[in-house]
Amino acid sequence: MTDPFLQETTALLERTPRVVRELLEGLPTSWLGTPDKADGWTPRDVVGHLISAELEGWIPRVKIILEHGPDQPFTSFDRFAHVERDREASLPELIDRFAELRAESLRRLGALVTDRDMDRVGRHPALGGVTLRQLLATWAVHDLDHLAQAYAALAGSHDLAVGPWKAYLGILLRRDDPSAQPG
């Protein structure tokens, strides 16, 4: 029997660029300039970070697992590479770049990985042994996490404008709760 995991995960990963484009393209600056939390990221930063992950994170790590297994740890990933790299790029340019890179990553994934590879092990420098299945699940959830971050930033741009209704808007309340934010 074929494990549906790879196909289902790829289906989610294929959607992210379309969601990003539909969510962000054409919005006025007043919606786009607020970070998701204090010292957080704007939607533009989120797209830049997703580009970095396409360039340096997912497929390079897939290749390390397939070629070296746990004998070679993953290379480090600069979570903030987008800050300088994308300084002059417009948001539409970043969205287009992300869509192109994601399409290429998924083509490469399809050429590299089969169902039989899902339990192959690699080594994360901080987390230790991880399977390819865990890496791919993390890729999908990473997308969802950053989409949620972009939504939170958009909502945050109107934090004060909602007035007393803020008490009923969890997306805004989480912005004020440091314990609700990841590391």
Buried (B, 14 or more C-beta within 10 A) or exposed (E): EEEEEBEEBBEBBEBBBEBBBEBBEEEEEEBBEBBBBEEBBBBBBBBBBBBBBBBBBBBEBBBBBBEEEBEEBBEEBBEEBBBEBBEEBEBEEBBBBBBEBBEEBBEBBEEBBEBEBBEBEBBBEEEEEBBBBBBBBBBBEBBEEBBBBBBBBBBBBBBEEEEEEBEEBEBBEBBEEEEEBEE
